[in-house]
């Protein structure tokens, strides 16, 4: 078996971190947020930053 790459390790850590966060919220009695596609969310944030007019 090959050693995992840095990209594999980063993806695994992000997945575990999100799961831990959702479980932590659940244990505290909050409703955990639904899974979001981060690519679409980042694109929306980037679009908002670019669409602002300078004052």
Jmol script that loads the backbone (N, CA, C; Angstrom):
load data "model"
ATOM      1  N   UNK A   1       0.844  -1.179   0.000  1.00  0.00           N
ATOM      2  CA  UNK A   1       0.000   0.000   0.000  1.00  0.00           C
ATOM      3  C   UNK A   1       0.889   1.242   0.000  1.00  0.00           C
ATOM      4  N   UNK A   2       0.520   2.213  -0.835  1.00  0.00           N
ATOM      5  CA  UNK A   2       1.291   3.446  -0.923  1.00  0.00           C
ATOM      6  C   UNK A   2       0.983   4.352   0.265  1.00  0.00           C
ATOM      7  N   UNK A   3       1.955   5.154   0.613  1.00  0.00           N
ATOM      8  CA  UNK A   3       1.749   6.132   1.673  1.00  0.00           C
ATOM      9  C   UNK A   3       0.791   7.214   1.167  1.00  0.00           C
ATOM     10  N   UNK A   4      -0.086   7.710   2.017  1.00  0.00           N
ATOM     11  CA  UNK A   4      -1.020   8.754   1.575  1.00  0.00           C
ATOM     12  C   UNK A   4      -0.282  10.052   1.240  1.00  0.00           C
ATOM     13  N   UNK A   5      -0.794  10.727   0.239  1.00  0.00           N
ATOM     14  CA  UNK A   5      -0.200  11.995  -0.163  1.00  0.00           C
ATOM     15  C   UNK A   5      -0.675  13.110   0.763  1.00  0.00           C
ATOM     16  N   UNK A   6      -0.057  14.245   0.656  1.00  0.00           N
ATOM     17  CA  UNK A   6      -0.463  15.395   1.464  1.00  0.00           C
ATOM     18  C   UNK A   6      -1.910  15.777   1.158  1.00  0.00           C
ATOM     19  N   UNK A   7      -2.285  15.699  -0.107  1.00  0.00           N
ATOM     20  CA  UNK A   7      -3.659  16.035  -0.497  1.00  0.00           C
ATOM     21  C   UNK A   7      -4.653  15.072   0.159  1.00  0.00           C
ATOM     22  N   UNK A   8      -4.302  13.779   0.198  1.00  0.00           N
ATOM     23  CA  UNK A   8      -5.156  12.783   0.843  1.00  0.00           C
ATOM     24  C   UNK A   8      -5.292  13.077   2.338  1.00  0.00           C
ATOM     25  N   UNK A   9      -4.179  13.423   2.967  1.00  0.00           N
ATOM     26  CA  UNK A   9      -4.202  13.719   4.400  1.00  0.00           C
ATOM     27  C   UNK A   9      -5.042  14.954   4.694  1.00  0.00           C
ATOM     28  N   UNK A  10      -4.922  15.972   3.850  1.00  0.00           N
ATOM     29  CA  UNK A  10      -5.696  17.201   4.049  1.00  0.00           C
ATOM     30  C   UNK A  10      -7.191  16.942   3.882  1.00  0.00           C
ATOM     31  N   UNK A  11      -7.549  16.125   2.896  1.00  0.00           N
ATOM     32  CA  UNK A  11      -8.959  15.806   2.661  1.00  0.00           C
ATOM     33  C   UNK A  11      -9.524  15.011   3.838  1.00  0.00           C
ATOM     34  N   UNK A  12      -8.743  14.056   4.344  1.00  0.00           N
ATOM     35  CA  UNK A  12      -9.186  13.263   5.477  1.00  0.00           C
ATOM     36  C   UNK A  12      -9.378  14.144   6.705  1.00  0.00           C
ATOM     37  N   UNK A  13      -8.432  15.030   6.970  1.00  0.00           N
ATOM     38  CA  UNK A  13      -8.518  15.906   8.131  1.00  0.00           C
ATOM     39  C   UNK A  13      -9.738  16.827   8.025  1.00  0.00           C
ATOM     40  N   UNK A  14      -9.997  17.361   6.846  1.00  0.00           N
ATOM     41  CA  UNK A  14     -11.163  18.234   6.662  1.00  0.00           C
ATOM     42  C   UNK A  14     -12.461  17.468   6.912  1.00  0.00           C
ATOM     43  N   UNK A  15     -12.513  16.230   6.450  1.00  0.00           N
ATOM     44  CA  UNK A  15     -13.711  15.399   6.647  1.00  0.00           C
ATOM     45  C   UNK A  15     -13.926  15.103   8.131  1.00  0.00           C
ATOM     46  N   UNK A  16     -12.856  14.746   8.834  1.00  0.00           N
ATOM     47  CA  UNK A  16     -12.959  14.437  10.261  1.00  0.00           C
ATOM     48  C   UNK A  16     -13.311  15.691  11.060  1.00  0.00           C
ATOM     49  N   UNK A  17     -12.703  16.822  10.706  1.00  0.00           N
ATOM     50  CA  UNK A  17     -12.975  18.075  11.405  1.00  0.00           C
ATOM     51  C   UNK A  17     -14.450  18.456  11.261  1.00  0.00           C
ATOM     52  N   UNK A  18     -15.006  18.320  10.056  1.00  0.00           N
ATOM     53  CA  UNK A  18     -16.414  18.645   9.826  1.00  0.00           C
ATOM     54  C   UNK A  18     -17.329  17.706  10.612  1.00  0.00           C
ATOM     55  N   UNK A  19     -16.979  16.433  10.649  1.00  0.00           N
ATOM     56  CA  UNK A  19     -17.788  15.473  11.394  1.00  0.00           C
ATOM     57  C   UNK A  19     -17.737  15.764  12.894  1.00  0.00           C
ATOM     58  N   UNK A  20     -16.569  16.088  13.394  1.00  0.00           N
ATOM     59  CA  UNK A  20     -16.435  16.418  14.817  1.00  0.00           C
ATOM     60  C   UNK A  20     -17.223  17.672  15.172  1.00  0.00           C
ATOM     61  N   UNK A  21     -17.187  18.663  14.299  1.00  0.00           N
ATOM     62  CA  UNK A  21     -17.926  19.900  14.543  1.00  0.00           C
ATOM     63  C   UNK A  21     -19.432  19.627  14.579  1.00  0.00           C
ATOM     64  N   UNK A  22     -19.911  18.844  13.627  1.00  0.00           N
ATOM     65  CA  UNK A  22     -21.342  18.523  13.581  1.00  0.00           C
ATOM     66  C   UNK A  22     -21.753  17.737  14.824  1.00  0.00           C
ATOM     67  N   UNK A  23     -20.921  16.789  15.242  1.00  0.00           N
ATOM     68  CA  UNK A  23     -21.236  16.006  16.445  1.00  0.00           C
ATOM     69  C   UNK A  23     -21.198  16.873  17.694  1.00  0.00           C
ATOM     70  N   UNK A  24     -20.277  17.816  17.748  1.00  0.00           N
ATOM     71  CA  UNK A  24     -20.192  18.719  18.892  1.00  0.00           C
ATOM     72  C   UNK A  24     -21.458  19.576  18.995  1.00  0.00           C
ATOM     73  N   UNK A  25     -21.914  20.101  17.856  1.00  0.00           N
ATOM     74  CA  UNK A  25     -23.147  20.885  17.854  1.00  0.00           C
ATOM     75  C   UNK A  25     -24.330  20.031  18.300  1.00  0.00           C
ATOM     76  N   UNK A  26     -24.383  18.801  17.787  1.00  0.00           N
ATOM     77  CA  UNK A  26     -25.480  17.902  18.140  1.00  0.00           C
ATOM     78  C   UNK A  26     -25.489  17.625  19.641  1.00  0.00           C
ATOM     79  N   UNK A  27     -24.326  17.403  20.223  1.00  0.00           N
ATOM     80  CA  UNK A  27     -24.243  17.119  21.656  1.00  0.00           C
ATOM     81  C   UNK A  27     -24.654  18.317  22.511  1.00  0.00           C
ATOM     82  N   UNK A  28     -24.440  19.514  21.978  1.00  0.00           N
ATOM     83  CA  UNK A  28     -24.829  20.729  22.706  1.00  0.00           C
ATOM     84  C   UNK A  28     -26.287  21.100  22.476  1.00  0.00           C
ATOM     85  N   UNK A  29     -26.983  20.353  21.635  1.00  0.00           N
ATOM     86  CA  UNK A  29     -28.407  20.580  21.416  1.00  0.00           C
ATOM     87  C   UNK A  29     -28.731  21.454  20.228  1.00  0.00           C
ATOM     88  N   UNK A  30     -27.761  21.778  19.407  1.00  0.00           N
ATOM     89  CA  UNK A  30     -28.005  22.587  18.217  1.00  0.00           C
ATOM     90  C   UNK A  30     -28.265  21.680  17.031  1.00  0.00           C
ATOM     91  N   UNK A  31     -28.927  22.221  16.035  1.00  0.00           N
ATOM     92  CA  UNK A  31     -29.145  21.489  14.802  1.00  0.00           C
ATOM     93  C   UNK A  31     -27.908  21.697  13.940  1.00  0.00           C
ATOM     94  N   UNK A  32     -27.278  20.607  13.548  1.00  0.00           N
ATOM     95  CA  UNK A  32     -26.051  20.687  12.744  1.00  0.00           C
ATOM     96  C   UNK A  32     -26.387  21.200  11.350  1.00  0.00           C
ATOM     97  N   UNK A  33     -25.516  22.031  10.782  1.00  0.00           N
ATOM     98  CA  UNK A  33     -25.765  22.518   9.418  1.00  0.00           C
ATOM     99  C   UNK A  33     -25.664  21.394   8.414  1.00  0.00           C
ATOM    100  N   UNK A  34     -26.397  21.544   7.317  1.00  0.00           N
ATOM    101  CA  UNK A  34     -26.341  20.548   6.254  1.00  0.00           C
ATOM    102  C   UNK A  34     -24.995  20.638   5.548  1.00  0.00           C
ATOM    103  N   UNK A  35     -24.600  19.539   4.924  1.00  0.00           N
ATOM    104  CA  UNK A  35     -23.346  19.549   4.178  1.00  0.00           C
ATOM    105  C   UNK A  35     -23.466  20.540   3.031  1.00  0.00           C
ATOM    106  N   UNK A  36     -22.403  21.313   2.842  1.00  0.00           N
ATOM    107  CA  UNK A  36     -22.380  22.287   1.760  1.00  0.00           C
ATOM    108  C   UNK A  36     -21.211  21.982   0.846  1.00  0.00           C
ATOM    109  N   UNK A  37     -21.389  22.304  -0.410  1.00  0.00           N
ATOM    110  CA  UNK A  37     -20.294  22.167  -1.353  1.00  0.00           C
ATOM    111  C   UNK A  37     -19.448  23.422  -1.236  1.00  0.00           C
ATOM    112  N   UNK A  38     -18.254  23.278  -0.709  1.00  0.00           N
ATOM    113  CA  UNK A  38     -17.410  24.427  -0.432  1.00  0.00           C
ATOM    114  C   UNK A  38     -16.991  25.161  -1.695  1.00  0.00           C
ATOM    115  N   UNK A  39     -16.935  24.482  -2.819  1.00  0.00           N
ATOM    116  CA  UNK A  39     -16.553  25.140  -4.064  1.00  0.00           C
ATOM    117  C   UNK A  39     -17.590  26.186  -4.442  1.00  0.00           C
ATOM    118  N   UNK A  40     -18.880  25.841  -4.295  1.00  0.00           N
ATOM    119  CA  UNK A  40     -19.935  26.788  -4.643  1.00  0.00           C
ATOM    120  C   UNK A  40     -19.981  27.934  -3.640  1.00  0.00           C
ATOM    121  N   UNK A  41     -19.760  27.633  -2.380  1.00  0.00           N
ATOM    122  CA  UNK A  41     -19.807  28.670  -1.366  1.00  0.00           C
ATOM    123  C   UNK A  41     -18.668  29.661  -1.583  1.00  0.00           C
ATOM    124  N   UNK A  42     -17.478  29.154  -1.871  1.00  0.00           N
ATOM    125  CA  UNK A  42     -16.336  30.034  -2.107  1.00  0.00           C
ATOM    126  C   UNK A  42     -16.542  30.872  -3.351  1.00  0.00           C
ATOM    127  N   UNK A  43     -17.140  30.310  -4.369  1.00  0.00           N
ATOM    128  CA  UNK A  43     -17.396  31.064  -5.590  1.00  0.00           C
ATOM    129  C   UNK A  43     -18.371  32.200  -5.302  1.00  0.00           C
ATOM    130  N   UNK A  44     -19.363  31.942  -4.448  1.00  0.00           N
ATOM    131  CA  UNK A  44     -20.323  32.981  -4.095  1.00  0.00           C
ATOM    132  C   UNK A  44     -19.676  34.094  -3.297  1.00  0.00           C
ATOM    133  N   UNK A  45     -18.779  33.745  -2.397  1.00  0.00           N
ATOM    134  CA  UNK A  45     -18.082  34.753  -1.600  1.00  0.00           C
ATOM    135  C   UNK A  45     -17.177  35.576  -2.490  1.00  0.00           C
ATOM    136  N   UNK A  46     -16.476  34.922  -3.411  1.00  0.00           N
ATOM    137  CA  UNK A  46     -15.586  35.636  -4.320  1.00  0.00           C
ATOM    138  C   UNK A  46     -16.391  36.583  -5.201  1.00  0.00           C
ATOM    139  N   UNK A  47     -17.568  36.125  -5.638  1.00  0.00           N
ATOM    140  CA  UNK A  47     -18.417  36.977  -6.464  1.00  0.00           C
ATOM    141  C   UNK A  47     -18.911  38.189  -5.704  1.00  0.00           C
ATOM    142  N   UNK A  48     -19.217  38.030  -4.425  1.00  0.00           N
ATOM    143  CA  UNK A  48     -19.676  39.156  -3.619  1.00  0.00           C
ATOM    144  C   UNK A  48     -18.565  40.172  -3.413  1.00  0.00           C
ATOM    145  N   UNK A  49     -17.362  39.683  -3.199  1.00  0.00           N
ATOM    146  CA  UNK A  49     -16.240  40.592  -2.993  1.00  0.00           C
ATOM    147  C   UNK A  49     -15.971  41.417  -4.242  1.00  0.00           C
ATOM    148  N   UNK A  50     -16.126  40.816  -5.400  1.00  0.00           N
ATOM    149  CA  UNK A  50     -15.846  41.507  -6.644  1.00  0.00           C
ATOM    150  C   UNK A  50     -16.976  42.450  -7.044  1.00  0.00           C
ATOM    151  N   UNK A  51     -18.192  42.189  -6.587  1.00  0.00           N
ATOM    152  CA  UNK A  51     -19.320  42.990  -7.039  1.00  0.00           C
ATOM    153  C   UNK A  51     -19.520  44.270  -6.230  1.00  0.00           C
ATOM    154  N   UNK A  52     -18.761  44.446  -5.164  1.00  0.00           N
ATOM    155  CA  UNK A  52     -18.910  45.662  -4.371  1.00  0.00           C
ATOM    156  C   UNK A  52     -18.349  46.856  -5.111  1.00  0.00           C
ATOM    157  N   UNK A  53     -19.035  47.961  -5.015  1.00  0.00           N
ATOM    158  CA  UNK A  53     -18.527  49.169  -5.652  1.00  0.00           C
ATOM    159  C   UNK A  53     -17.728  49.980  -4.637  1.00  0.00           C
ATOM    160  N   UNK A  54     -16.616  50.555  -5.049  1.00  0.00           N
ATOM    161  CA  UNK A  54     -15.807  51.337  -4.102  1.00  0.00           C
ATOM    162  C   UNK A  54     -16.537  52.610  -3.696  1.00  0.00           C
ATOM    163  N   UNK A  55     -16.355  53.007  -2.481  1.00  0.00           N
ATOM    164  CA  UNK A  55     -17.039  54.211  -1.987  1.00  0.00           C
ATOM    165  C   UNK A  55     -16.071  55.344  -1.849  1.00  0.00           C
TER     166      UNK A  55
END
end "model"
wireframe off; spacefill off
backbone 0.3
color backbone group
